[in-house]
Amino acid sequence: MLDDTCRARLSFPSTHWSLVTRVGQPNGAGQQQALEQLLIRYLPALKAHLLHRRKIASDWAADLLQGFITDKILERGLIEQADREKGRFRTFLLKALDNYVVSELRRERAKKRSPGDAAFVTVDEARDHDGLSPPVSDVFDLAWAREVLAEAVRWMQVECEKSRRTDIWGVFKCRVLDPTLGQTEPLPYEQLVERFGFQSPTQASNVLITAKRMFVRMLRSVVGEYARDETDIDAELEDLKRILFEARA
Protein backbone atom coordinates (compact mmCIF):
# COMPACT_ATOMS: atom_id res chain seq x y z
CA MET A 1 0.00 0.00 0.00
CA LEU A 2 1.14 3.54 -0.66
CA ASP A 3 1.69 5.93 2.21
CA ASP A 4 -0.40 9.12 2.48
CA THR A 5 2.35 11.41 1.21
CA CYS A 6 2.94 9.33 -1.92
CA ARG A 7 -0.79 8.95 -2.53
CA ALA A 8 -1.37 12.68 -2.28
CA ARG A 9 1.49 13.46 -4.66
CA LEU A 10 0.29 10.97 -7.24
CA SER A 11 -3.38 11.90 -6.91
CA PHE A 12 -2.65 15.49 -7.90
CA PRO A 13 0.31 15.23 -10.27
CA SER A 14 2.11 18.34 -11.48
CA THR A 15 3.36 18.46 -15.04
CA HIS A 16 7.05 18.83 -15.76
CA TRP A 17 6.49 22.21 -17.34
CA SER A 18 4.23 23.49 -14.58
CA LEU A 19 6.98 22.53 -12.16
CA VAL A 20 9.49 24.39 -14.30
CA THR A 21 7.24 27.46 -14.23
CA ARG A 22 6.93 27.30 -10.44
CA VAL A 23 10.69 26.96 -10.05
CA GLY A 24 11.09 30.11 -12.11
CA GLN A 25 8.93 32.19 -9.79
CA PRO A 26 11.20 33.80 -7.14
CA ASN A 27 9.75 33.30 -3.68
CA GLY A 28 6.65 31.85 -5.28
CA ALA A 29 4.42 29.40 -3.48
CA GLY A 30 5.77 25.88 -3.76
CA GLN A 31 8.99 26.90 -5.53
CA GLN A 32 11.20 24.72 -3.36
CA GLN A 33 8.80 21.78 -3.55
CA ALA A 34 8.62 22.06 -7.34
CA LEU A 35 12.41 22.03 -7.60
CA GLU A 36 12.64 18.99 -5.34
CA GLN A 37 10.11 17.11 -7.47
CA LEU A 38 12.03 17.85 -10.65
CA LEU A 39 15.31 16.74 -9.10
CA ILE A 40 13.76 13.52 -7.78
CA ARG A 41 12.56 12.68 -11.28
CA TYR A 42 15.79 13.40 -13.12
CA LEU A 43 18.71 12.83 -10.73
CA PRO A 44 18.76 9.01 -11.13
CA ALA A 45 19.05 9.36 -14.91
CA LEU A 46 21.69 12.09 -14.65
CA LYS A 47 23.72 9.99 -12.24
CA ALA A 48 23.46 6.95 -14.52
CA HIS A 49 24.79 9.09 -17.35
CA LEU A 50 27.84 10.15 -15.33
CA LEU A 51 28.59 6.66 -14.07
CA HIS A 52 28.10 4.63 -17.21
CA ARG A 53 28.53 7.02 -20.12
CA ARG A 54 31.11 9.38 -18.68
CA LYS A 55 32.78 6.55 -16.70
CA ILE A 56 33.10 8.80 -13.66
CA ALA A 57 33.68 7.23 -10.24
CA SER A 58 30.66 7.17 -7.95
CA ASP A 59 32.05 9.58 -5.35
CA TRP A 60 33.08 12.15 -7.94
CA ALA A 61 29.79 11.74 -9.80
CA ALA A 62 27.96 12.60 -6.58
CA ASP A 63 30.18 15.66 -6.11
CA LEU A 64 29.60 16.77 -9.70
CA LEU A 65 25.83 16.44 -9.36
CA GLN A 66 25.89 18.40 -6.14
CA GLY A 67 27.99 21.10 -7.75
CA PHE A 68 25.73 21.16 -10.80
CA ILE A 69 22.65 21.63 -8.61
CA THR A 70 24.28 24.32 -6.50
CA ASP A 71 26.07 26.27 -9.21
CA LYS A 72 23.83 25.93 -12.25
CA ILE A 73 20.36 25.26 -10.87
CA LEU A 74 20.25 27.15 -7.58
CA GLU A 75 22.67 30.03 -8.15
CA ARG A 76 22.34 30.63 -11.89
CA GLY A 77 18.67 29.76 -12.44
CA LEU A 78 19.19 27.04 -15.05
CA ILE A 79 15.63 25.70 -14.85
CA GLU A 80 14.15 29.09 -15.73
CA GLN A 81 16.09 29.02 -19.01
CA ALA A 82 14.27 25.92 -20.27
CA ASP A 83 11.93 26.61 -23.19
CA ARG A 84 9.20 24.11 -24.04
CA GLU A 85 9.15 25.26 -27.65
CA LYS A 86 12.85 24.53 -28.14
CA GLY A 87 12.83 20.85 -27.30
CA ARG A 88 12.64 18.23 -24.59
CA PHE A 89 13.40 19.22 -21.03
CA ARG A 90 15.52 16.12 -20.43
CA THR A 91 17.69 16.98 -23.45
CA PHE A 92 18.12 20.51 -22.15
CA LEU A 93 19.05 19.26 -18.67
CA LEU A 94 21.51 16.63 -19.89
CA LYS A 95 23.28 19.04 -22.24
CA ALA A 96 23.68 21.51 -19.36
CA LEU A 97 25.16 18.76 -17.17
CA ASP A 98 27.58 17.71 -19.90
CA ASN A 99 28.73 21.29 -20.35
CA TYR A 100 29.24 21.58 -16.61
CA VAL A 101 31.28 18.34 -16.48
CA VAL A 102 33.51 19.48 -19.34
CA SER A 103 34.06 22.78 -17.56
CA GLU A 104 34.97 20.99 -14.34
CA LEU A 105 37.37 18.66 -16.17
CA ARG A 106 39.13 21.67 -17.67
CA ARG A 107 39.32 23.37 -14.30
CA GLU A 108 40.70 20.30 -12.52
CA ARG A 109 43.31 19.64 -15.17
CA ALA A 110 44.32 23.27 -15.24
CA LYS A 111 45.24 22.98 -11.57
CA LYS A 112 47.77 20.29 -12.43
CA ARG A 113 49.52 22.38 -15.10
CA SER A 114 51.94 25.22 -14.75
CA PRO A 115 50.39 28.69 -15.10
CA GLY A 116 52.22 29.26 -18.37
CA ASP A 117 50.67 26.42 -20.34
CA ALA A 118 47.44 25.81 -18.42
CA ALA A 119 45.10 27.52 -20.89
CA PHE A 120 46.47 25.75 -23.97
CA VAL A 121 46.58 22.26 -22.50
CA THR A 122 43.21 22.56 -20.80
CA VAL A 123 41.38 23.51 -23.98
CA ASP A 124 43.22 20.84 -25.96
CA GLU A 125 42.41 18.07 -23.48
CA ALA A 126 38.83 19.18 -23.02
CA ARG A 127 38.29 18.71 -26.75
CA ASP A 128 38.47 14.95 -26.11
CA HIS A 129 35.56 15.18 -23.69
CA ASP A 130 33.24 17.42 -25.66
CA GLY A 131 32.28 14.59 -27.99
CA LEU A 132 31.99 11.84 -25.41
CA SER A 133 28.24 11.54 -25.69
CA PRO A 134 25.37 12.63 -27.94
CA PRO A 135 22.85 15.20 -26.64
CA VAL A 136 20.96 12.36 -24.94
CA SER A 137 22.91 9.24 -24.03
CA ASP A 138 21.59 5.69 -24.09
CA VAL A 139 22.04 5.10 -20.35
CA PHE A 140 20.33 8.39 -19.54
CA ASP A 141 17.44 7.54 -21.86
CA LEU A 142 17.07 4.08 -20.33
CA ALA A 143 17.03 5.42 -16.77
CA TRP A 144 14.50 8.05 -17.84
CA ALA A 145 12.33 5.43 -19.61
CA ARG A 146 12.27 3.23 -16.53
CA GLU A 147 11.24 6.17 -14.37
CA VAL A 148 8.39 7.00 -16.77
CA LEU A 149 7.14 3.41 -16.61
CA ALA A 150 7.47 3.34 -12.82
CA GLU A 151 5.50 6.57 -12.57
CA ALA A 152 2.73 5.13 -14.75
CA VAL A 153 2.64 2.02 -12.55
CA ARG A 154 2.35 4.19 -9.41
CA TRP A 155 -0.48 6.22 -10.95
CA MET A 156 -2.30 3.03 -11.92
CA GLN A 157 -2.03 1.61 -8.41
CA VAL A 158 -3.39 4.84 -6.93
CA GLU A 159 -6.27 4.88 -9.43
CA CYS A 160 -7.18 1.27 -8.65
CA GLU A 161 -7.11 1.98 -4.92
CA LYS A 162 -9.24 5.11 -5.30
CA SER A 163 -11.84 3.29 -7.41
CA ARG A 164 -11.68 0.19 -5.18
CA ARG A 165 -10.73 -2.00 -8.11
CA THR A 166 -7.98 -3.95 -6.44
CA ASP A 167 -8.86 -6.84 -8.74
CA ILE A 168 -7.65 -4.83 -11.74
CA TRP A 169 -4.39 -3.96 -10.00
CA GLY A 170 -3.96 -7.53 -8.74
CA VAL A 171 -4.44 -9.10 -12.16
CA PHE A 172 -2.08 -6.58 -13.75
CA LYS A 173 0.54 -7.21 -11.08
CA CYS A 174 0.27 -11.01 -11.29
CA ARG A 175 0.10 -11.31 -15.09
CA VAL A 176 2.18 -8.34 -16.31
CA LEU A 177 4.14 -6.38 -13.71
CA ASP A 178 5.79 -9.10 -11.62
CA PRO A 179 6.72 -11.28 -14.63
CA THR A 180 8.17 -8.24 -16.41
CA LEU A 181 10.31 -7.47 -13.35
CA GLY A 182 11.48 -11.07 -13.33
CA GLN A 183 9.97 -11.82 -9.94
CA THR A 184 7.70 -14.68 -10.99
CA GLU A 185 5.95 -16.48 -13.83
CA PRO A 186 2.53 -15.14 -14.90
CA LEU A 187 -0.09 -16.49 -12.51
CA PRO A 188 -2.46 -18.96 -14.28
CA TYR A 189 -5.99 -17.68 -14.84
CA GLU A 190 -7.39 -20.48 -12.71
CA GLN A 191 -5.44 -19.15 -9.73
CA LEU A 192 -6.57 -15.61 -10.50
CA VAL A 193 -10.19 -16.82 -10.30
CA GLU A 194 -9.56 -18.26 -6.86
CA ARG A 195 -7.54 -15.31 -5.57
CA PHE A 196 -9.80 -12.47 -6.75
CA GLY A 197 -13.18 -14.17 -6.80
CA PHE A 198 -13.82 -14.11 -10.54
CA GLN A 199 -16.56 -16.29 -11.95
CA SER A 200 -14.39 -17.80 -14.67
CA PRO A 201 -10.96 -17.59 -16.36
CA THR A 202 -12.67 -15.66 -19.14
CA GLN A 203 -13.72 -12.96 -16.70
CA ALA A 204 -10.16 -12.80 -15.37
CA SER A 205 -8.90 -12.45 -18.94
CA ASN A 206 -11.32 -9.60 -19.60
CA VAL A 207 -10.16 -7.80 -16.45
CA LEU A 208 -6.57 -8.14 -17.68
CA ILE A 209 -7.59 -6.42 -20.93
CA THR A 210 -9.10 -3.61 -18.85
CA ALA A 211 -5.90 -3.40 -16.78
CA LYS A 212 -3.69 -3.12 -19.84
CA ARG A 213 -5.88 -0.37 -21.26
CA MET A 214 -5.71 1.47 -17.96
CA PHE A 215 -1.93 1.22 -17.91
CA VAL A 216 -1.70 2.61 -21.44
CA ARG A 217 -3.95 5.48 -20.36
CA MET A 218 -1.76 6.16 -17.33
CA LEU A 219 1.37 5.97 -19.44
CA ARG A 220 -0.03 8.50 -21.88
CA SER A 221 -0.92 10.76 -18.95
CA VAL A 222 2.61 10.60 -17.57
CA VAL A 223 4.13 11.33 -20.97
CA GLY A 224 1.53 14.04 -21.45
CA GLU A 225 3.07 15.89 -18.51
CA TYR A 226 5.90 17.09 -20.72
CA ALA A 227 4.70 16.49 -24.28
CA ARG A 228 3.20 19.40 -26.16
CA ASP A 229 0.27 17.63 -27.85
CA GLU A 230 -1.11 14.22 -28.84
CA THR A 231 1.33 13.92 -31.72
CA ASP A 232 4.20 14.60 -29.37
CA ILE A 233 2.86 11.98 -26.93
CA ASP A 234 2.79 9.39 -29.71
CA ALA A 235 6.36 10.27 -30.67
CA GLU A 236 7.53 9.98 -27.06
CA LEU A 237 5.86 6.59 -26.69
CA GLU A 238 7.58 5.36 -29.82
CA ASP A 239 10.82 6.63 -28.31
CA LEU A 240 10.10 4.67 -25.14
CA LYS A 241 9.51 1.48 -27.13
CA ARG A 242 12.76 1.98 -29.04
CA ILE A 243 14.79 2.63 -25.90
CA LEU A 244 13.43 -0.43 -24.09
CA PHE A 245 13.77 -2.66 -27.16
CA GLU A 246 17.41 -1.64 -27.65
CA ALA A 247 18.08 -2.25 -23.96
CA ARG A 248 16.75 -5.81 -24.23
CA ALA A 249 18.78 -6.38 -27.40
Secondary structure as the mmCIF struct_conf table of DSSP 4:
data_model
#
loop_
_struct_conf.conf_type_id
_struct_conf.id
_struct_conf.beg_label_comp_id
_struct_conf.beg_label_asym_id
_struct_conf.beg_label_seq_id
_struct_conf.end_label_comp_id
_struct_conf.end_label_asym_id
_struct_conf.end_label_seq_id
HELX_RH_AL_P HELX_RH_AL_P1 ASP A 4 SER A 11
BEND BEND1 PHE A 12 PHE A 12
HELX_LH_PP_P HELX_LH_PP_P1 PRO A 13 THR A 15
HELX_RH_AL_P HELX_RH_AL_P2 HIS A 16 VAL A 23
TURN_TY1_P TURN_TY1_P1 GLY A 24 GLY A 24
BEND BEND2 GLN A 25 GLN A 25
TURN_TY1_P TURN_TY1_P2 PRO A 26 ASN A 27
TURN_TY1_P TURN_TY1_P3 ALA A 29 GLY A 30
HELX_RH_AL_P HELX_RH_AL_P3 GLN A 31 ALA A 48
HELX_RH_PI_P HELX_RH_PI_P1 HIS A 49 ARG A 53
BEND BEND3 ARG A 54 ARG A 54
HELX_RH_AL_P HELX_RH_AL_P4 SER A 58 PHE A 68
HELX_RH_PI_P HELX_RH_PI_P2 ILE A 69 GLU A 75
BEND BEND4 ARG A 76 ARG A 76
TURN_TY1_P TURN_TY1_P4 LEU A 78 LEU A 78
HELX_RH_3T_P HELX_RH_3T_P1 ILE A 79 GLN A 81
HELX_RH_3T_P HELX_RH_3T_P2 ARG A 84 LYS A 86
BEND BEND5 GLY A 87 GLY A 87
HELX_RH_AL_P HELX_RH_AL_P5 PHE A 89 LYS A 111
TURN_TY1_P TURN_TY1_P5 LYS A 112 LYS A 112
BEND BEND6 ARG A 113 ARG A 113
TURN_TY1_P TURN_TY1_P6 PRO A 115 ASP A 117
HELX_RH_AL_P HELX_RH_AL_P6 ALA A 118 ASP A 130
TURN_TY1_P TURN_TY1_P7 GLY A 131 GLY A 131
BEND BEND7 LEU A 132 SER A 133
BEND BEND8 PRO A 135 VAL A 136
HELX_RH_AL_P HELX_RH_AL_P7 ASP A 138 LYS A 162
TURN_TY1_P TURN_TY1_P8 SER A 163 ARG A 164
HELX_RH_AL_P HELX_RH_AL_P8 THR A 166 PHE A 172
HELX_RH_PI_P HELX_RH_PI_P3 LYS A 173 LEU A 177
HELX_RH_AL_P HELX_RH_AL_P9 ASP A 178 THR A 180
TURN_TY1_P TURN_TY1_P9 LEU A 181 GLY A 182
BEND BEND9 GLN A 183 THR A 184
HELX_LH_PP_P HELX_LH_PP_P2 GLU A 185 PRO A 188
HELX_RH_AL_P HELX_RH_AL_P10 TYR A 189 PHE A 196
TURN_TY1_P TURN_TY1_P10 GLY A 197 GLY A 197
BEND BEND10 GLN A 199 SER A 200
HELX_RH_AL_P HELX_RH_AL_P11 PRO A 201 VAL A 223
TURN_TY1_P TURN_TY1_P11 GLY A 224 TYR A 226
BEND BEND11 ARG A 228 ASP A 229
HELX_RH_AL_P HELX_RH_AL_P12 GLU A 230 ARG A 248
#
